[in-house]
């Protein structure tokens, strides 16, 4: 088996097999030149020294002398160097004068010394950051320029992908081809950047009051991208396409200049690293045998670059992150899934087959809560808490939860949906980054950890409900639920989807997915009499808005762009189209298409249909394609249930089992509750309840009323009780239900009757407190309002808890009735209490709604 040292080197010194070695001349010997001996072994330094050895410094004077010997007649270079030396001396003098003058000004004006120290600290921090980033870029650039053996020897920890993955193959021949064709790629890259990235970056910067962004010069340089390995898919692939993944690494010597307002800046040392997927489809029977290409990154690549020029002041912590983030986002908007870069290779292939989005399903994500996060904020007595929020990335799609202040155990209850597309769904990942918010909108928030879930696992299981251990963090857990929805063309599935969203009671959830392909427009009206319009199109469904590229001076523009829209209810929503002129910002055409018109269509779609534009010319038309798909839950495998065999459930069960278990006394109380907290069948109250339920078929059942949101937790049977309870402390009416879908426990305190009157002169002021046991912490505390002077108070107060199914099985609900006057008279404020076990199946199925007897005060465990 060959090792790294067995790799053959380039032989620069050739030796003969017979005869003596050539003798050095006298001049060479006198000059001290060493004589080459083929029998003398060449010492090899250790690998660690080789990777850490700094480059040999080059004497600039020797280089200059050498150049003079070769071209003694050229003296222009020396003249330029002398002039550069003069300017350098003048710059140094002015710099020192400015420093001394600033110090004098601070002392003369009597300002605080902080005005002097702060810029110094900022300058030092900036220089250190620049040195670190420059060192990384130099290493990456050297690796891109060096031969494969040098890459292996110098960076053994960053070997190409073909070393680690057996199904990834070497492709040095591709790198040689790229090197040959790279000089011709500059024109294509310039067109791509100018037409797609530049307008989007300018629009994003305009939101921060930075206008006038445009690229001036785009030169890619001489260093081509390098492919570290290639993987070809030959299984589970359509026979009409070829799919390959490329390990792309690009460390360029590019020269890119841009203007931001009146300032000129530049980008140097641009680097990008990530897995690129190339889909060749459709396969055709004429040359070039492939109809087109789709090129995209599966996930966000690693991107880095250096800012130069006047805008160099932005290359410091905080400010440079803004421009860096915007550029990364716009690259993702072009080439990160679900966005693809289509390239048509044959006129036989219609543009819609390559450029129309191909959704495969919807990923519904529920970020429930987190536990035991790191404390990043500094309090008065040391470490305080954190203000956590989560950022969810699925390809180029990004979602952000709300910020929970001063809490290391936040409960977000955040829902979002991410469309997943063909040719890349199985390789997608859902990445969760947790941050501590310092200043709203600041890019310098503290990192709390990250977690990752493979989308393939969600598709395979249908539902994944798990606790994830945070990576790159000392401690912390994240609770997420994810469900996969496939897309159907059957309009009969719409009612089931609408019912499900009503049960979730989350207004942002969707029931359908609309795919729109904007092909072109014809004969648009003139926004200006002197020239043709610069049209772009805006498509909107609900609050979701998408925009095409702008076409310069064309009244019949061809866009060929596709978009997807999540639809809450296609029966009452519409697709709104507006065509605008960029110069005048005037509307030159509009159209509205009700989505319910797609429901009776074949496969609920229209292909390349012309639509007459409104508020435009008499012959103005818009050509587009529409496709509507209904969301349908995928089949759930039995292994997704909480069992000890699945790794996700084992995490949840381990976390639940770490909680304190109830004592034997609480267990006996639990048995007592099962006997006394429900209404017995023999009691007349129970008979009245049964008769009432059976005699009113039109009445909404409790579970249905809760799910549909109609009069939630208000249908109570019976409304009154004639009993003071087993202990004579009164009775309380509660409704309790747990939603497995939402991981939410809902408790409603309706009313209390027959509270005992201990002192006729002092009528109690009752209120109700709720706790979840065994933890019994402040986070689970809930409290009703106080009802003054009343032994039969009515509250109708509803409280909610976010709690997992595994936790619910080991949790009790503690209900305590207190009197506010108890504190004033020196006695115990507790008038009665009870503990309700939450592991009963009825709570998770239909919910319970009944009167329960209050018991005497019980000591806490």
N, C-alpha and C positions, 0 to 999 in steps of 0.2 A: 504493500500500500504506500503510495507516494505521500510525502509530507510537503510542507511549505518550502523547505530548503531544496527539495528535489526539482522545483520549477526551474526550467532552463533559463539562463540569463542570455542577454544579447551579447554575442561574442564580438567585441571590438578589436581584440588583439589576436591575430592569427599566427599559429606556430607551425613549423614544419616537422614532419615525423622523423626525418633523418637529417644529419648534418648538425654542425655547431650553430649556436645562436650568433647573430651578427654582433660584431664587436663595436663598441661606441667609439666615436671619433675623439680626437684629442681635445677638440674644442668643447665637446659635450662633457668630457671627463673633467676638464678644468672648470667648467661652469658648475660642477657639483651635481649634475643630473644623475639620478639613480639608474643602474643598469637593470633591465628586465631579465629575470631568470625564471623560465617556465617551471622549474622544479621547486621554486620557493612557494609555499602555501600562502594564500591571501588571507589575512586575519579577518574574521567576521565578527562584528560587535554583537553583543546580546540583543534580543528583540526589544527589550525594554529600553535600552539605550538608543536603539535605532528609531523607535517611535517618539522618544522625548528629545532627541538631539536637535538643537536649533540649526537653522540654515547657516552655512558658512558665509561670513560677511564678505562683501566685495568692495575692494578699494576703488573708489570712484576716480582717484587720480591715475591709477594704473589703466583703467578703462579709457580715460581721456587720452593718456599717452599713447595707448595702442591705436586709438582712432587717428591720432595725428600721424603716426607712422604709416598707416595705410593710405590716408588722404591728407598729405601735408599741405595741399593747396587750398583746403577749405578752412577758413578762419571764422566763418559766420557763427558757428556753435560757441566758440570761445567768447565772441563779442556778446552774444545773448547771455551767456553765463555770468559775465562781468556785470552786465546791466541788471540781471536778476539779483546779483549780490548787493548792488547799490540799493535797489528797492527793498531788499530784505533788511538792510541796516536801517533804512529810514523807517520801515514798519516797526522794527524793534524799538527804535528811539521813541516814536509816537506812542507805542504801547506802554512803555515805562513811564513816560510823562503822564499818560492818562491814569495809570495806577496811582502814581504819587499825587496827582491832582485830585483824584477821588478821595484819597485818605485825608488830604488837607481840607477838602470841602466838608467831609464828615466832621472833622474837628472844629472847623470854623463855624459851621452852622449849629454845633452843639447837639447833633443827632445821636441817637443810641448807637452803641457799637454793633448792635445786631444788624444794622444796615450794611456794615462792612463784612461781618462774619457770614451772613446768609449767602451772599453771592459766591464767596470763596468755597463754602461747603457745597453749594450747588455745582460749581465748576469742577471741583474735585470728583464729586459723584458722577458727573457727566463724563469726565475723562476716563474714570475707571470702567464705566459701562461701555464706553466706546472701545476701550482696549479689549475688553472681554468679547464683545460682539465681533470686532475686527479679527481677533484671533480665531474665532470659530469659522468665520467666513474664509479666512486664508487657508485653514485646514481643509474645508470643503472644496475650495477652488483647486488646491493642490491635488486632492484626490480625483477630481474630475479630469485634470489634465494629465495625470500620471498613468503609467501602464498598469495593467491588472495586478502584476506581481508587487509593484510598489504600494498599491492600495492595500493589498493583503498584509504586507510586511509592516506598514506604518500604522494601519488602523485595523488591527486584528479583531477588535470588538465590534466593528461595523462592516462585516463581510457582506458581499452581495447576496441577494435573496436566494440564488441557486445553491448556495452553500448550506443554508438552513432547511429549505423546503425541497423534498425529493421530487415533487411534481413541477418544480420551476426549473427551466432549462437555461443554460448559458446562451447568449446571443451576441457574441462579439462581432459577428458579421453585420448585425444591424447597426452597431455603433460605428463601424467603418463606413457604412452607407450614409449614416447621419452626418458624419464628418465631411463626406464628399458633397452632400446636397445642402449643407447648412448655410453657405453663403447666399443661396437662392431663396431661403425661407424668410428673409427679412421683410420682403414686400408683403407676403401673406400676413406676417405677424403685425406689421404696421396697420394694415387694413382692419384686422380683427380688433386691435386696440382702439383705433380711432372710431370705428363704427359701433362697437358694443360696450367697451369698458369706459371710454372717456365720457360719454354722456351720462352714464349712471354714476360715476364718481363725482362729476360736476353737480348732479342733482342731490347726491347725498351730502356733499360739502355745503351746498346752498342752505340746507337745513340748519347748519351751524353758522350762518351769516358769513360764509367764505365763498364768494362768487368769482366767476371768471376762470375756472380751472380748464386747462386744455394742454394736451401734449404738443410739444414743439418738434423734437427730434427723437426718433426711435431707432436705435442701432443695437442689434442683438449681440454683437461681438463675434469673436472667433471660436469660442468654446461651445461645442454642441452639447445637447442633452446626452445623458448616458443611461442606457437601459441595463439595469443590474440583473434582470432575468425576465423570462417570459413564460406564461402558463397558458396552454391551449386547452379549452374545454371540449371533451368529446362525449360526455354523458349528460343526459337531461337537457339537450340542446336541440332546438328546432332544426330540421334538415335544410331549411332555407336560410340559415345564417351561420356565421363563424364568430366565436367569442374568444377573445384572448385578453389576458391581464399583463400589463407591463409595469415593472418596478422602475419608475422614472426618477432620475436625479439630475437636476439642472443647476449648476453653479456657474453663472455667466460672468463675463467681463463686459456687460452691456453698458451702453451710454444712452440714457433716456433723460431728456429735458422736458420740463413742463412749466407752465405759468399758472400762478394762483393770484388772481388780481393783478397788481403791478409787480409782483415779486417773481423771480425766476429761481427754480430749483431743479434738482435732478435726482435720479435714482441710480445707484451703483450697487454692484455686488448682489444682484438679484438672485435668490436661490429658492428652489421649490423641490419638494420631495414627497412622493406619494404613489399610490397604485392607480394606474390609468387603465380603464377598460375600453377596448376597441371592439365594436360590434360591426361586422361586415354583413350587410343585408340590403336587399334580397339578392340571392344568387340568381344570375341570369344566364342565358345561353349564348350571348354575344359578348365580345370583348368590351370591357375588361373582366367579364365573368362576375363581377361584384357591382351591384347597383349603387351602393353608397356606403358611407361610414357614419357611425355614431361614436364620438369620443367623449369620455367623461371620467371624472374622479369618483370613486365609490364613496369616499369620505373626504372631509376637508383635509387638504394636504398641508404640510409644514411649509410656511412661506416666510422668508426673511429678506430684508434689503436694507440699504444704507442711504440716508438722505444727504444730499450735498447741495452746495450753492447758498443763496441767501436764506432759504428756508431751512438751513442747517440748524437754526435755533430750535426747530421742532424736534430734533433728534435728541431728546432728553426724556427721562421718565415722566409719563403723564401726557405731554403734548404730542409726542410722536405716535403714541398709541392710537390717537384718533385717526390720523391719516393712514396708519398701518391697518387698522381694523376696517376702514372703508374700502381700501384696495383689496384686502383679503375677501371681504364680503362680495365685492363685484366680480372677482375671479370665480368665487363660488356660484354666483348667479349665472355664470356662463357655462361652467364646466363641471360643477359638482352635482351629483344626482340629487333631485330629479331633473336638473338642467343638463342638457346635452349639446355638444357641438356637432351638428350634422354637416356632412360633406357629400354632395351628390356627384357620383362618378359617371352616370349614364343618363341620357335624356329619356330612356325608356321607363325610368322609375319616376312616378309622380312625387312631388315634394311632400305630400301629406303622409306618405308611407314612412318617411324618415323624420319629419319634423313635428308630427302630431304626437302629443304625450300619450303614453301607453300605460295607464294605471292598472295595477294588478290587485290592489286591495288598500284598505285603510287600517292604520295602526292607531287604536285609541289608548291613550296614556293617562293614567291617574296617579299623580304624585301625591301620596297620602300624607306622609309625615317623615320626620327624621328624629333620631335619638342620639343623645350623648355626643353632640358635636363639640368641636374644639372651641375654646373661649379665646377670641381674638381681641375684643375690646378691653381696654385698660380702665379699671375702676379706681376708686379712691384708695381701697385697701389692696390693690394688686389687680390680678386678672378679674375682669368682669364677665360679661356674657358676649353674645354675638347677635347680629341682626341678619339672620340667614335668608337667602333666597336660592333658588335652583334654576339652572339654565339647561334646557333639554335640546340636544342636537340630534337630528336624524338626517344624515347627509347634509345638504345645504339649508335645511329647514331648522329654524331655531325658535324656541318658546321659552318664556320666562315667567316664573311664579311671582306672587306678591312677596314683599319683604315682611318678615315677622320680627318685630323689634324685641331686643333684650330676652332672647330665648334660645337655649341650646337644645330644646326638644320641640321644634316647631311643627305645627299641623297646618299644612297648606290646603289640602283638599282641592288640588288644582287639576283641571281636565284639559286635554288638548288632543288634536287629531292630526296625523301626518299621513298623507297619501304615499304609498309605496309603488314603485314603477317596475316594469318588466326589465329583464337583463341586468338587474342589480339588486333585487330585493333580498335574495338569500345571503348576500355578502354585506348587507347594511348592519349597522350597529346603532343602538340608541345609547347615547352618551349623556350622563347626568353630571354636571359640574355644580358644586355647591360653593357659594361665596358669602362672605360677610360684608354687608354694605356699610361703607364708611361715610361717604358723601353721595347723595343721590346723583346719578349720572357720571360719577367718577370712574375712570378706568382702572384705578389702583385699589380695588377691593381685595380683601384678604381671601386666600384660597382655603377652603374647608375640606376639600376632597372630591373625588370623582368615582363614578360607578358606570359599568357598561353591561348591556344586555344584547345578545345576538338576536336579531329579528327572526332568524331561522327558527330559534327555539319557540318563539311566540306563534309563528305560523304552524309549527308542528303540533303544539299543544292546544292552541286555541286561546287559552287564558294562562297568564303567568302572574301569580300573586306572591311576592317574595320580599324578604328583607335583604338588602345588599350591604356588604361591608365596604366602607369607603376606602379607596386606594389613595396613596400619597397623603395620608392623614394618620395621626397618632391613634385616633379612635373615632367612632361614629358609624351609624347605621342609617340606611335610607329605605323606606317602605314605598314600593311602587306596584301598581297593577297595570297590566297591559293586555289588551284583547285584540284579536285579529278579525277583521271583517272582509269577506270576499265581496265581489261586485257581481250583480246579476242584472239581466236585461228583462226581467219579469216584473211588470208593474203591479202584480198582485202581492209582491213582497213589501210594498210601500207601507201598507197599514200596520204590519208587524213592526217595521222600523219606527214609525211614528209613535206607536204604543210604547216601545222601549225607551225612546227619548223622554216621553212623558213620565215614565216610571223613574228615570234618573233625576228628573227635575233639574237638569243642567241646560240652560238656554243656549249655550254655545255648541251643543252637540248637533251633528248633522245626520240626515237620513239618506242622502244621495250625493253623487259626485257628477259634476257637469264638466265635460271636456269640450273646449272650444278651439277650433283651428281657424285663425284669420288668414285667409289666402290673399285677397287683394280688394281694391276698390276701383271703380271706373267712373270717369267723367265727373269728378268732384267740382263743385262750384269754386270760382276764384275768390279768394279772400282779399286779394289786392288786384287792382286793375292793371298794374304794370308788369306783374310776373305771376308765375304759377305758385300754388301754395307749397308749404313745407309740412305735409300732413303726418300726424301720428294718431293712433287709435287708443282709446281708453275703454276697457271692458269692465263691467262691474256687476256683481251679484251680491245683494245685501251690502255689507260694509267692506267686502273684499274687492280690491281694485287691482287690475293689471294694465300694463301699458306696453305698446309696441315700440319699436325703434322709429325714429323720424327719418323720412325720405325727403331728400332735398329736391325742391322745384319739380314736382311731379303731380299732375292731377289724376293719374291712374297708378297709384303706388302698389307695389307688390311687397307684402310683409312676410308671409309664410311663417307665422309664429303661432305656437300653441300654448294654451293655458288650461289650468284646472281650477274648479271652484267647488268648495264644499257647500252643499245646499241643505238648509234646515228643513224646509218643506216645499218640494217642487210644485205642490198644488196651488200655492199662492205667492210664489216668487218669480222674478223675471230677470232676464239678461238685458242689461242696458248698455248700449253702444253709443259712444260719442267720438267723432272725428274732429280733431283740432288742428289749427294752423299755428305752428310754433312762432312765427314772426309776429303775428298780430294777436295771438292767443284767442282768436275767435273760433266759434264752433261752425264747421262747414258741413255738418251732417250728423244725424243721429238715428237710432233705431232701437225699439224695445220688443223683445220676444218673450212672451209668457212661457214658462217652462212646462206648464201643464199641457201645452200643445204637443210636446214630445211623447207623452205617456201613451197615446194610441198609435204612434208611429211604429213601423216595423223595427224591432230591436231598439226602439226608442232613440233613433239617430237620423240625422240628415247629412248627406255627403255632397259637398261642393254646390250648395244651393245659392242662387242670387236673391238678394233682398233689396227692395226699393228703399233707399234712404229718405228720411224725412228732413225737412229744413235744408235741402240741398237742391242741386239741379234736377230738371225733369228726367234726365237719363242717368242719374247717379245711382249706382248699385254697389252693394257690398257682397262679396262672395266669401262664404264661410261654411264650416262643417260643425255640427253639434252632435254630441253623444251623451246620453244620460244613463247612469247606472245606480241601482239601489243597493244600499248597504245591507248585508246579511251576515249574522254572526257565523263564524266558522265552527265546525264541530269541535267540541271540547273533549279531549282525551281524559280517561278516568284518572290517569296519573297526575293530573293537575290538581286534584283534590289534595287537601292537606294530609299527607301520609308521610311516615318516617322514611319512605324509600326515596323520595325526591329531595335533591339538595336544597331547593328553595324552602320546602316545608320543614326540613330539618333545621334551617336557620330560624324560621319563625317559631318552631316548637322549642328550640333551645332558648330563644329569647323569652318566651312565655314561661318556660319552666324556671327561669332564673328569678322570677318574681316570688315574693314570699307566699307560701301556701297557708291557707286558713288553718287555725287550730281546731282541736277536737270540739271545743266549745262552739265555735262558729259553725262547724258541721252539724252539730245537734240543733243549733238555731235554724240552719237551712232546712232540716227535716221538719222542724216545727212550722216554718213558713209554708212549706208545701201543704201542710195540713190545715193551716188556719188562714192563709192569705187569700184563698179562693172562696167563692160562694158555694156552699154545699148544695147538692142536687135536691135535698129534701126541703130546703128553705123556700118560703113563698116568694122571696125575691127572685130566686133562680127560675121558678116556674113563670114568673111574670116576664123575665128576660127571654125565655125560650118562646113563649107565646108571642111576644112582641116581634121577635125576629122572624117567626114563621108567618105571622099574619101580615107582614108588610113586604111582599116580594119586590116591590119597587124600590125599597130602601137600599142604599149603597152599602155593601159589606165594608167592614173596617179596613181590610187589606186593600180592597180596590180603591176606597176613598183616599187612602194614604198614598198609593202609587200614582193615581191620576192627579193628585193635588187638589181634589175637590173637597173642601171643608175638612182639611187634614186634621185628624185627631180630635174631632168634635162630635162624632156620632157615638154617644155613650148610652148604654142600656144596662141597668136602669139609671135614671138621673138622681134618684133619691134612695136613701136607705133608712130603715126604721130601727136599726140596731146600733148600740153604742160600742159594739165590739166585745171580744172575749174578755178583755182586761178592763173594760169600762173607760178606755181612754179616747174613744172616738174611732172613726174610720176615714180613710183617705182614698180618693178615686184617682187611679193612675192609668195611663196608656203607655205601653212599652213595646217598641218594635225595632228590630235590627234589619238593615238592608245589606244583604251580602254583596250586591253589585256595587254599592257606594261605600261599603265598609263603615257604615254610619249607624249609630245607636240613637234613637229618638225617644225622649221621655217627655210626657205631658202631664203636668200636675193640674188636675181639673178642679177639685174642691175637697174640703174637709167638712165632716158633720159630727156633731155631738162631742165637741171638745169639753172636757170637764171644767166646771167653774169652781176653782179652789177657794176663791174669796169673792163673795157676792159683790163686794165693794170695788173689786178690781177685775174687770173683764179683760181677758188676754188680748194681746196684739200679735196674732200668729203669723209666722212665715215658715217656709220649707227650705231645707238645705239638702243638697244631693252630693254624694261622693261616690267614687269608684274604688272598690276594695280589691286586693289588699294594700295597694300603694297608698291610698288616701292622701294625695298631695294637693297642693293649691291649684294645679292645672285642671284637676277633675272637679273642682268645687263649682257648684251652681246654686243660685239662690233666687227665690221668688221675692216679690215685693211684700211689704208688711201691710196687713189689713188691720186697721184700728178697731178695737172694742168689738170683737166678733168671735163667736164660738162656732160659726158655720161659714168660714170664708170661702170665696170662689176666686180662683187664680187664673185658670186657663192659660198657663205658662208652659211653653215648649222649649226644651233644651236638647242640644245635639252633642254627641261625642264621636270623634273619629277613632275607631278601634278595630283591629284586625280580628278575623274569625278565630285565630288561635288564642288571642288574648281574651276574647269574649268567653271562651269555655272555662276560664279560670277566674272570672271576675264576678263580683257581686255589686249590686246597687244599694247603697245605704241612703235611706230616706229618714230625715230627722225633722220633726215639727217642733219649733221653738216659739217662745213668746218674748217679745222685746221687753216686756215689763219684768221678766224674770231677773234681769241684770239690776234693775233699779231697786227691787225688794230684797235682794241678797240671796234668793233661792236659786235653784237650778232653772235655767231657761228652757230646758228640754221638757216637752210635754208628752212626747211619744216618738217612737222610731221603729223601723223595721229594716231588715236586710233581705234583698231579693236576689236569688241566684239567676244569672243571665245565661246559663247553659241549657235552658229548656228549649226544645225544638220549636215550641209554639211561638217563642219570641222571634225566631228567625223566619218563620213561615208566614203566619197570619197576624202575629202580634197579639198582645193581651190587652184587655180593657176591662177592669173590674175594680170593685171595692175591696180594700184590704184593712185588716185590723191593726191599729197602732199598738205597740208593745211597750213595756217599761224601758227605761234607759238602760243600755248595755254598754259596758266598758269597752274601750277600743283595744284591739289586739296589740 
